[in-house]
């Protein structure tokens, strides 16, 4: 019996991100999350089982939980609402697609940091700042910041690096009103999500959001939201400032690559145990945050 083609083989995406394939449906978009994994701005050759479904279902969970904080771009997740030409692929798409409203996306990625980690930690050690923002003396790796920091960046194409920019630069790019709304909305979403996640035993150390405007001018939260791909998730019961933290996110893969790759050329293949452990971490994050066991929907 011949193998059924995948959706990507049968219908070419109109656009492709590091993880998602986008199909233009005229007045809406079809987002399909793959199991691809990016690290250090490279899309790795190995995929992570169930990853795309977890990213989608976790984003849907947050869209619903944060509905009182911000509107979002979601239209439907029902396979019955798929356009006719996508119907034969319903079993492939279940759990990993979203039909969304078209929005004019901001060129700024909205990053919020509640703890000192990653590039912010490196800069703090060198200059006492994080993305140019002065921080108090005496902070250590993984310290919780007195207030979350809004540290935006410009979006890069696949294979390029995002560039951190100051809030003042976003004002130059977007105008004071738009830049201010992005900052306030991002901080509000982060605070609400952080407090909820902490009750579920997860520390959201930092995360990034994307916002856009609908044709009627409404600002909406878009793309993925508060997933292990877009956030640092740490187990609360193991959190201790002054050292690296265990994580539920792709930091596990970053750490393996850092130890096994000189950052020259293309990244190496991931060992099977790293792939399996990464998939397990994504599942654990989903189950802790939603309070429900992960049962795959995609065939």
Secondary structure, DSSP 8 states (H G I E B T S, - for coil): ------HHHHS--SEE-SSEEEEE-SSEEEEEE-S--EETTEE-SS--TTHHHHHHHHHHHHHHHTTTT--B-EEE--GGGS-GGGGGGHHHHTTTEEEEE--EE-SEEEEEEEE--HHHHHHHHHHSEETTEE--TT--TT-EEEEEEE--EE---TTS--EE--HHHHHHHH-HHHHHHHHHHHHHHHHHHHHHHHHTTEEEEEEEEEEEE-TTS-EEEES--S-TTTEEEEEGGG--TTS----SSTHHHHHHHHHH--S-SS-----HHHHHHHHHHHHHHHHHHHSS-------
